[in-house]
Amino acid sequence: MTQNMETNILLKYLEKVAQVRSEIANSLAVMAHSLEKAEIESKKKSGKLELERDIEDIQKNSTNLREGLFRLLVLGDMKRGKSTFLNALLGENLLPSDVNPCTALLTVLRYGAEKKVTVYFNDHTSPETIDFKEFKHRYTIDPAEAKRLEQNQQLAFPNVDYALVEYPLPLLEKGIEIIDSPGLNDTEARNKLSLSYINNCHAILFVLRATQPCTLAERRYLENYIKDRGLTVFFLINAWDQIKESLIDPEDSEELAEANTKLDRVFKANLNEYCQVDGDNLYEERVFPVSSLNALRKRIKNPDASLEDTGFPKFIQSLNTFLTQERAIAELRQSRIIAQQTANRVKEAVQRRIPLLEQGVTELKEKINSVEPEFTLLNEIRNDFQQEIRDIRDSKSRTISNSFRDFILKLGDTFETDFMRYQPDINFLDFLSSGKRERFEKELAAAFEQYINDKLTEWSRGAEKEMESAFAQLSDIALSYGKNYNKITDTITEKLTGNKIPYVTGVRPEDNAPGWAKWAAGIFSLARGNLAGVALAGAGFDWKNIMLNFITVLGVGGIITAITGIALGPIGFALLGLGIGVLQADQARKELVKVAKKELVKHLPKVAQEQAPKVDEAIQECFITYEKEITERMNDDINSRKAELDNLIERKQSVEINQTAEISRLQELENTVSSEANKIESIYNNLLASYS
């Protein structure tokens, strides 16, 4: 099968998903427009139905669908062939991929009708548009320069935020956006920038090289930033064809097979743990040996050339399945639930309003007064859920901040073993030279930063599990309260109208929960592509990003400053006092670790005391943000139900309502919204059927 056929299949499915997105977005837009129009008319007739929150939710979801993209983040160390791989995937030599220079800034590839590169800055400088030749010339650096920048903890282009590359390529046109990151060794600051994109991407393409299997830097990155975070990662082992070139006899098939088998074992041993999903081993669906340079050469010469021997077809097939089936279905299911929820809400409001139109003001007031106990119960559910959130908040913030304090205090227990691998690669005798001492001190400070960063990331994985557990618990609590909430609102409707209203029910119990409970349970959590934990992105809440902001920006910086600022000075003085006789490589390393540990342990209690409250504050902030949104949504629902009844009384007291015309108008609204919800259901089910 040719690469063109594989690509065409991917493009075909992407086109199908884009079409379904558009159709569902259109139906949601019709629903929103109908509701907005109806509310304007209702204000002049029998009174508003108070559907503002429903309108806001479906408008937001419609916009998300129209603007929806599948974001792929490309990660990998320097000189692994990331840009060559991307060029081969895109089918054009688009990004800098020469033998020596390295791409030195984060680059976003997006569809554009015209070829264009726009560089965005972080110092308030206006964005700059440049041509591709200038982009390649200005923003690539030599590997030696990259190494020097890494050693000095400097960014290649500190004033640049990112580059946006727009290009009229079919893959990009069908809704793929690719974020190409610099090498993993492009300083810790750049690593943190790449990490900040992880939670906002649907999948990670991690590029390795067959001739350098799983280096220390790659293992460190996978361990610290990828492991146990619920991320979907595709591993592309580049330059697999070079194994043959390294053999004594490249034509010896047995020797080649043996070499391939040995290398495959090495990668499997290193990557297997990152391919486990809910107890299933997805190694075969996530790890792909590829030959990017050969694929690129073939595609440039002939877009229809067969790429079976490059590994690309199998990878594209797996990527296709993940994006257009697994991810798309999850995303569109959210829209289906929102549409269904809105249809039920409108049906409930209309079916409640119509019987009340026939009643006089006095009788209507009596009925409204009769449901006051139910409204009291709704407020009690809100208050009880608030208290549950606060109890879990206090418990988790205390648990996590205490674990952080213990983590800091115990750093000294394993410091001698842990820090040995971080020590600067420099002749310790250089420390006695004042001219070279500054470089030594910089490298020692960088080593401490890397050590602390790695240890803190190790701790943060445990903290994330605690948070995932907390929000999973809150999810169950929300659905339980939601079930009771629905019973009470059903009672309100039955007491007011004398009838029960049948609803369109979903296939899962949570589908029938009230809107606030769905939000609280994270059922609308897939808009940004985050499959891990509860990322309630639909309303702007993502606890992982709140934690990430502290851990990778505020927390790390403060802890590193606290530790290195108090420890490195005494270490230097201690080394000066050791004398030339001691400063031989092996002995000097041991002495350095001993002195560093002594100084570190001395100050750890103070660091723990100062930093633990900040951890507590960060965890509290996650729950405070969550509680605020929940409270607003529950209050909106309760208040809108009250206001809906008050609106009817106010209109009955001020004008004569044409009951026949009003009933017809309300029924038309219900039918329109229901029709669009049914249309969305049909579109969704047809897409599911097409994959079966």
C-alpha positions in Angstrom: 0.0 0.0 0.0 1.4 3.4 -0.9 1.8 6.2 1.5 -0.5 8.2 -0.6 -3.3 5.6 0.0 -2.6 5.7 3.8 -2.6 9.5 3.8 -5.8 9.6 1.7 -7.5 7.3 4.2 -6.5 9.6 7.0 -7.6 12.6 5.1 -10.9 10.9 4.3 -11.6 10.2 7.9 -10.5 13.6 9.0 -12.8 15.1 6.4 -15.7 13.0 7.7 -15.0 14.1 11.3 -14.8 17.8 10.1 -18.1 17.4 8.3 -19.8 15.9 11.4 -18.3 18.6 13.6 -19.8 21.2 11.2 -23.2 19.6 11.0 -23.5 19.3 14.8 -22.2 22.8 15.3 -24.8 24.1 12.9 -27.6 22.2 14.8 -26.3 23.6 18.1 -26.3 27.1 16.5 -29.9 26.7 15.3 -30.8 25.6 18.9 -29.1 28.7 20.4 -30.7 31.1 17.9 -34.1 29.6 18.5 -33.7 29.9 22.2 -32.4 33.5 22.1 -35.3 34.5 19.8 -37.8 32.8 22.0 -36.5 34.4 25.1 -36.9 37.9 23.5 -40.4 37.1 22.5 -41.3 35.5 25.9 -40.3 38.6 27.7 -43.1 40.4 25.9 -45.6 37.6 26.2 -45.9 35.0 29.0 -42.4 35.8 30.5 -38.9 34.4 29.9 -38.2 30.8 30.5 -34.7 31.7 31.9 -32.6 29.6 29.5 -29.5 31.8 29.5 -27.2 29.1 30.9 -28.4 26.6 28.3 -27.8 29.1 25.5 -24.3 29.9 26.8 -23.4 26.2 27.0 -24.5 25.3 23.5 -23.1 28.4 21.9 -19.7 27.6 23.5 -19.9 24.0 22.4 -20.8 25.0 18.9 -17.9 27.4 18.7 -15.5 24.7 20.1 -16.6 22.3 17.3 -16.2 24.9 14.6 -12.7 25.8 15.8 -11.9 22.2 16.8 -8.4 20.9 15.9 -6.5 17.7 16.7 -3.3 19.0 18.3 -0.2 16.9 18.1 2.8 17.8 20.2 6.2 16.6 18.8 8.8 16.0 21.5 12.3 14.6 21.4 15.9 15.3 22.1 18.1 17.3 19.8 19.2 15.7 16.5 16.6 13.0 16.6 15.1 14.0 13.3 11.9 15.6 14.5 11.8 18.1 11.7 12.7 15.5 9.1 9.9 13.3 10.5 7.4 16.1 10.3 8.4 17.0 6.8 7.9 13.4 5.8 4.5 13.3 7.5 3.5 16.6 5.7 4.9 15.5 2.4 7.0 18.6 1.9 10.4 19.9 3.0 8.8 22.6 5.2 10.8 22.8 8.4 14.5 23.3 8.8 16.0 19.8 8.8 19.6 20.1 7.6 22.3 17.8 8.9 23.7 20.2 11.5 21.4 23.1 12.5 18.7 22.5 15.2 15.3 24.1 15.3 15.6 26.5 18.2 12.1 27.6 19.1 8.7 26.2 19.6 6.8 26.2 16.3 3.1 25.8 15.7 2.1 24.4 12.3 -1.4 25.4 11.2 -3.4 25.5 7.9 -3.3 28.8 6.0 -4.3 29.6 2.5 -0.9 31.3 2.0 2.6 30.3 3.1 3.5 32.4 6.0 5.6 32.5 9.2 4.7 34.8 12.1 7.1 35.0 15.0 5.4 36.0 18.3 7.5 37.6 21.1 7.1 37.7 24.9 8.5 41.2 25.5 5.5 43.2 24.0 7.2 43.4 20.7 4.7 43.3 17.8 4.6 39.9 15.9 6.9 39.7 12.9 6.0 38.0 9.6 9.0 36.6 7.7 9.5 34.3 4.7 10.6 30.6 5.1 14.1 31.2 4.0 14.7 33.9 6.6 12.9 31.7 9.2 15.3 28.8 8.6 18.3 31.1 8.6 17.5 33.1 11.7 16.0 30.5 14.0 18.3 27.5 13.7 21.4 27.0 15.7 24.4 24.7 15.6 24.4 21.7 18.1 27.5 23.0 19.7 25.8 26.3 20.4 22.8 24.4 21.7 25.0 22.5 24.1 26.6 25.7 25.3 23.2 27.3 25.9 22.1 24.3 27.9 25.2 24.4 30.1 24.6 28.1 30.8 20.8 27.5 31.4 20.0 30.0 28.6 17.3 30.0 25.9 18.4 30.3 22.3 16.0 33.1 21.7 14.7 34.3 25.1 12.5 37.0 23.7 10.6 34.7 21.4 7.4 33.1 22.5 6.7 30.8 19.5 6.6 30.8 15.7 3.3 30.2 13.8 3.8 28.5 10.4 0.8 28.6 8.2 0.8 26.4 5.1 -1.8 25.2 2.6 -1.2 21.5 3.2 -4.1 18.9 3.1 -3.3 17.3 6.4 -3.4 20.7 8.1 -6.5 21.8 6.3 -8.4 18.8 7.6 -8.0 19.9 11.2 -4.5 18.8 12.3 -2.4 21.3 14.2 1.2 20.3 15.0 3.4 21.8 17.7 7.1 21.2 17.1 9.2 21.6 20.2 13.0 22.3 20.5 15.2 19.5 21.8 14.6 18.3 25.4 18.1 19.6 26.3 17.3 23.1 25.2 17.4 24.1 28.9 15.0 23.4 31.8 13.1 26.6 31.0 12.3 25.4 27.5 11.4 22.0 28.9 8.8 23.6 31.1 7.4 25.5 28.1 7.0 22.3 26.2 5.4 20.7 29.3 2.9 23.5 29.4 1.5 22.4 26.0 1.1 18.7 27.0 -2.3 19.0 28.7 -3.7 20.9 25.8 -2.8 18.4 23.1 -4.6 15.3 22.0 -1.5 13.2 21.5 2.3 13.3 21.8 4.6 12.2 19.0 7.9 11.3 20.9 10.7 11.0 18.4 13.7 8.8 19.4 16.7 7.6 17.3 17.6 4.0 16.7 21.3 4.6 16.8 21.0 6.3 20.3 18.4 4.1 22.1 16.8 5.8 25.1 19.5 8.2 26.4 19.7 9.4 30.0 18.0 12.7 29.0 15.2 10.9 27.2 14.6 8.5 30.1 14.6 11.4 32.5 12.1 13.3 30.5 9.8 10.3 30.1 10.0 9.5 33.8 9.4 13.1 34.9 6.9 14.5 32.4 5.1 11.6 30.7 4.8 8.7 33.2 1.5 8.2 35.0 -0.1 11.3 33.5 -2.7 9.5 31.4 -1.2 10.9 28.1 -1.5 9.3 24.7 2.1 9.0 23.4 3.2 7.6 20.0 6.9 6.7 20.0 8.6 7.1 16.6 12.0 5.4 16.5 13.7 7.3 13.7 16.6 6.2 11.5 15.9 2.5 11.9 17.4 1.9 8.5 20.8 3.0 9.8 21.0 -0.3 11.8 21.8 -2.0 8.5 24.5 0.5 7.6 26.3 -0.2 10.9 26.7 -3.9 10.3 29.9 -5.5 9.1 28.0 -7.1 6.3 24.9 -5.0 5.5 23.7 -7.7 3.1 23.7 -10.5 5.8 20.0 -11.0 6.5 20.6 -13.1 9.6 22.9 -10.5 11.1 20.4 -7.8 10.3 17.5 -9.7 11.8 19.5 -10.3 15.0 20.5 -6.6 15.3 16.8 -5.6 14.8 15.7 -8.0 17.4 18.2 -6.9 20.0 17.4 -3.2 19.4 13.7 -3.9 19.6 14.3 -5.5 23.0 16.1 -2.4 24.2 13.3 -0.1 23.2 10.6 -2.4 24.6 12.4 -2.6 27.9 12.6 1.2 28.1 9.2 2.2 26.6 6.8 -0.6 27.6 5.8 1.0 30.9 4.6 4.1 28.9 2.3 2.1 26.7 0.1 0.7 29.5 -3.5 2.0 29.4 -6.1 0.7 31.9 -4.2 -2.6 32.3 -3.8 -3.1 28.5 -0.4 -3.2 26.8 -0.6 -1.0 23.7 3.1 -1.2 22.8 2.3 -2.5 19.2 -0.1 0.4 18.7 2.1 3.1 20.1 5.7 2.3 19.1 6.8 2.5 15.4 10.3 2.1 13.8 10.5 4.7 11.0 12.9 6.0 8.4 12.0 9.6 8.1 14.7 10.7 5.7 14.0 7.9 3.3 10.2 8.7 3.5 10.8 12.4 2.8 13.1 11.7 -0.1 10.5 9.4 -1.7 7.6 11.7 -1.1 9.4 14.7 -2.6 10.3 12.7 -5.7 6.9 11.0 -6.0 4.0 11.7 -3.6 2.5 8.3 -4.6 5.6 6.3 -3.9 5.2 3.2 -1.7 6.6 3.8 1.8 6.1 0.3 3.2 9.8 0.0 4.1 9.8 3.3 6.0 7.3 2.4 8.8 5.0 5.3 8.0 1.9 3.4 6.9 1.5 1.5 10.1 2.0 4.6 12.2 -0.5 6.7 10.2 -3.1 3.9 10.4 -2.8 3.9 14.2 -2.8 7.7 14.5 -5.9 7.7 12.2 -7.8 5.2 14.5 -6.9 7.2 17.6 -7.8 10.6 16.3 -10.8 10.0 14.1 -12.4 7.3 16.2 -11.4 7.3 19.8 -10.9 11.0 20.3 -13.6 12.3 17.9 -16.2 10.0 19.3 -15.4 11.2 22.9 -15.5 14.9 21.8 -18.8 14.5 19.8 -20.5 12.6 22.6 -20.1 15.7 24.7 -22.0 17.7 22.1 -24.7 15.1 21.9 -25.1 15.2 25.7 -25.4 19.0 25.7 -28.0 18.9 23.0 -30.0 16.3 24.8 -29.7 18.2 28.0 -30.9 21.4 26.4 -33.9 19.6 24.7 -34.9 18.2 28.1 -34.6 21.5 29.8 -36.8 23.3 27.1 -39.3 20.5 27.2 -39.6 20.7 31.0 -40.0 24.5 30.8 -42.6 24.5 28.1 -44.6 21.6 29.5 -44.6 23.4 32.9 -45.6 26.8 31.4 -48.5 25.7 29.2 -50.8 24.4 32.0 -49.9 27.4 34.1 -51.1 29.8 31.4 -54.7 28.8 32.1 -54.5 29.6 35.8 -55.4 32.9 37.5 -52.9 34.9 39.4 -54.2 34.0 42.8 -54.2 30.2 42.0 -50.8 30.5 40.4 -49.3 32.2 43.5 -50.8 29.5 45.7 -49.1 26.8 43.6 -45.8 28.6 43.6 -46.0 28.9 47.4 -46.7 25.2 47.6 -43.3 24.3 46.1 -41.2 26.5 48.4 -40.2 23.5 50.5 -38.8 21.9 47.3 -36.8 25.0 46.6 -35.5 24.9 50.1 -34.4 21.3 49.5 -32.6 22.4 46.3 -30.6 25.0 48.3 -29.8 22.3 50.9 -28.4 20.1 48.2 -26.2 23.0 47.0 -25.0 23.7 50.5 -24.3 20.0 51.3 -22.3 19.6 48.1 -20.4 22.8 48.9 -19.5 21.4 52.3 -18.4 18.1 50.7 -16.1 20.0 48.4 -14.6 22.0 51.3 -14.1 18.9 53.4 -12.3 17.1 50.6 -10.4 20.4 49.9 -9.1 20.7 53.4 -8.3 17.0 53.7 -6.4 16.9 50.4 -4.5 20.2 50.8 -3.4 19.0 54.3 -2.4 15.5 53.0 -0.5 16.9 50.0 1.2 19.7 51.8 2.3 17.3 54.5 3.6 14.9 51.9 5.5 17.8 50.4 7.0 18.7 53.8 8.1 15.1 54.3 9.5 14.9 50.8 11.7 18.0 51.4 12.9 16.8 54.8 13.8 13.4 53.4 15.8 14.7 50.5 19.0 14.2 52.5 18.3 10.5 53.0 19.1 9.6 49.4 21.0 12.6 48.3 24.4 10.9 48.0 23.0 8.3 45.7 20.7 10.7 43.7 23.0 13.6 43.2 26.0 11.7 41.8 24.5 11.5 38.3 23.9 15.3 38.3 27.4 16.5 39.1 29.0 18.8 36.6 31.2 17.2 34.0 34.2 19.3 34.8 37.8 18.9 36.2 37.5 19.7 39.8 41.0 21.2 39.8 39.5 23.9 37.7 37.7 25.1 40.7 40.9 26.4 42.2 41.3 28.6 39.1 39.5 31.8 39.7 39.0 32.2 35.9 37.2 28.9 35.7 35.5 28.9 39.0 32.5 31.0 37.8 31.8 28.3 35.1 32.0 25.6 37.7 29.6 27.4 40.0 27.1 27.9 37.2 27.3 24.2 36.3 26.9 23.2 39.9 23.8 25.5 40.2 22.4 24.0 37.0 23.0 20.5 38.4 21.1 21.4 41.6 18.2 22.8 39.6 18.0 19.7 37.5 18.2 17.5 40.6 15.5 19.5 42.5 13.3 19.7 39.4 13.5 15.9 38.9 12.8 15.2 42.6 9.9 17.6 42.7 8.4 16.1 39.5 8.7 12.7 41.1 6.8 14.0 44.1 4.2 15.8 42.0 3.1 12.5 40.4 2.0 11.3 43.8 0.2 14.6 44.4 -1.6 14.3 41.0 -2.8 10.9 42.0 -4.2 12.3 45.2 -6.0 15.0 43.2 -7.3 12.5 40.7 -8.7 10.5 43.5 -10.3 13.6 45.0 -12.0 14.7 41.8 -13.1 11.2 41.1 -14.7 11.1 44.5 -16.4 14.5 43.8 -17.6 13.2 40.5 -19.5 10.3 42.2 -20.8 12.7 44.8 -22.0 15.2 42.2 -23.9 12.5 40.3 -25.5 11.2 43.5 -26.7 14.7 44.5 -27.8 15.3 40.9 -30.1 12.3 41.0 -31.7 13.6 44.2 -31.9 17.1 42.6 -33.7 15.7 39.6 -36.3 14.0 41.9 -37.0 17.3 43.6 -37.3 19.3 40.3 -39.7 16.6 39.0 -41.8 17.1 42.2 -41.9 20.8 41.6 -43.2 20.3 38.1 -45.7 17.7 39.1 -47.1 19.9 42.0 -47.4 22.9 39.6 -48.9 21.1 36.6 -50.3 17.9 38.0 -48.3 16.0 35.4 -45.0 14.1 35.1 -42.8 15.1 32.1 -41.1 12.2 30.2 -37.6 13.0 29.2 -35.3 11.8 26.5 -32.9 9.6 28.5 -29.3 8.8 27.7 -27.6 5.4 27.6 -25.7 6.1 30.8 -27.0 7.3 34.2 -24.8 10.4 34.1 -26.4 11.5 30.8 -29.6 12.3 32.7 -27.9 14.3 35.4 -28.6 18.1 35.7 -26.2 20.4 33.8 -24.3 21.4 36.9 -23.8 17.8 38.0 -22.5 16.9 34.5 -20.0 19.7 34.8 -19.0 18.7 38.3 -18.5 15.1 37.2 -16.2 16.1 34.4 -18.5 14.7 31.7 -17.8 17.8 29.6 -14.0 17.5 30.1 -12.8 16.5 26.7 -12.8 19.8 24.8 -9.0 20.3 25.2 -8.0 16.8 24.7 -7.0 16.0 28.3 -7.9 12.4 29.0 -6.3 12.4 32.5 -8.3 13.2 35.5 -11.0 15.8 35.5 -10.1 18.6 33.2 -13.3 20.7 33.2 -12.2 22.8 30.2 -15.7 23.6 29.0 -15.9 26.2 31.7 -12.3 27.1 32.0 -11.4 24.9 34.9 -8.4 22.5 34.7 -6.9 21.5 38.0 -3.8 20.0 36.3 -2.9 23.4 34.8 -3.4 25.1 38.2 -1.0 22.6 39.8 1.3 22.7 36.8 1.6 26.5 37.2 2.8 26.1 40.7 5.0 23.1 40.4 6.8 24.0 37.2 6.9 27.8 37.5 6.3 29.2 41.0 7.2 26.2 43.1 10.3 24.9 41.4 11.8 28.4 41.1 11.2 29.2 44.8 12.5 25.9 46.0 15.6 26.0 43.8 16.3 29.5 45.0 15.8 28.5 48.6 18.0 25.5 48.4 20.8 26.6 46.0 20.9 30.1 47.6 21.7 28.8 51.0 23.7 25.7 50.1 26.0 26.5 47.1 28.0 29.2 48.8 29.2 27.0 51.7 29.9 24.2 49.3 32.3 26.4 47.4 34.1 27.5 50.5 34.3 23.9 51.7 35.9 22.8 48.4 38.5 25.5 48.6 39.5 24.2 52.0 40.0 20.6 50.8 43.3 21.4 49.0 44.9 20.1 45.8 45.7 16.7 47.2 42.1 15.9 47.7 40.8 17.4 44.5 41.3 14.3 42.4 38.3 13.4 40.3 36.8 10.4 42.2 37.6 11.7 45.6 36.6 15.2 44.8 33.2 14.0 43.6 32.6 12.1 46.9 33.7 15.2 48.9 31.4 17.4 46.9 28.4 15.2 47.6 29.3 15.0 51.3 29.7 18.7 51.7 26.5 19.4 49.6 24.5 16.9 51.7 25.7 18.5 54.9 24.7 22.0 53.8 21.4 20.7 52.3 20.3 18.9 55.3 21.1 21.8 57.5 18.6 24.0 55.7 15.9 21.6 54.6 13.6 22.2 57.7 13.5 25.9 56.9 12.7 25.2 53.2 10.0 22.8 54.2 8.5 25.3 56.6 8.5 28.1 54.0 7.3 26.1 50.9 4.7 23.7 52.3 2.1 26.5 52.9 2.5 27.5 49.3 1.7 23.9 48.2 -1.3 24.0 50.5 -2.4 27.2 48.9 -2.1 25.9 45.4 -4.1 22.8 46.2 -6.8 24.9 47.9 -7.0 27.1 44.8 -7.9 24.1 42.7 -10.9 23.3 44.9 -11.9 26.9 45.4 -12.1 27.4 41.6 -14.1 24.2 41.3 -16.5 25.2 44.1 -17.0 28.7 42.7 -18.1 27.3 39.3 -20.3 24.6 40.9 -22.0 27.2 43.2 -22.6 29.6 40.3 -24.1 26.9 38.1 -26.4 25.5 40.9 -27.5 29.0 41.9 -28.2 29.8 38.2 -30.4 26.7 38.0 -32.3 27.3 41.2 -32.8 31.0 40.5 -33.8 30.5 36.9 -36.5 28.1 38.1 -37.9 30.7 40.5 -37.5 33.5 38.1 -39.4 31.6 35.4 -42.4 31.4 37.7 -42.1 35.0 38.8 -41.9 36.1 35.2 -45.2 34.4 34.4 -47.0 36.0 37.4 -45.6 39.5 36.4 -46.8 39.1 32.8 -50.3 37.9 33.9 -50.6 40.9 36.2 -49.6 43.4 33.5 -51.0 42.1 30.2 -53.7 39.8 28.8 -51.9 36.7 27.4 -53.2 35.2 24.2 -53.1 31.6 25.5 -53.7 29.9 22.1 -51.0 31.9 20.3 -48.6 31.5 23.3 -49.1 27.7 23.5 -48.5 27.4 19.7 -45.3 29.5 20.0 -44.0 27.5 22.9 -44.8 24.1 21.3 -43.0 25.3 18.1 -39.9 26.2 20.2 -40.0 22.7 21.9 -40.3 21.0 18.5 -37.5 23.0 16.9 -35.1 22.3 19.8 -36.1 18.6 20.0 -35.7 18.2 16.2 -32.2 19.6 16.2 -31.3 17.4 19.2 -32.6 14.4 17.3 -30.7 15.4 14.3 -27.5 15.5 16.4 -28.3 12.1 17.8 -28.7 10.7 14.3 -25.4 12.3 13.0 -23.6 10.9 16.0 -25.0 7.4 15.6 -24.3 7.4 11.9 -20.7 8.2 12.6 -20.5 5.4 15.1 -22.0 3.0 12.6 -19.5 4.0 9.9 -16.6 2.8 12.2 -18.2 -0.6 13.0 
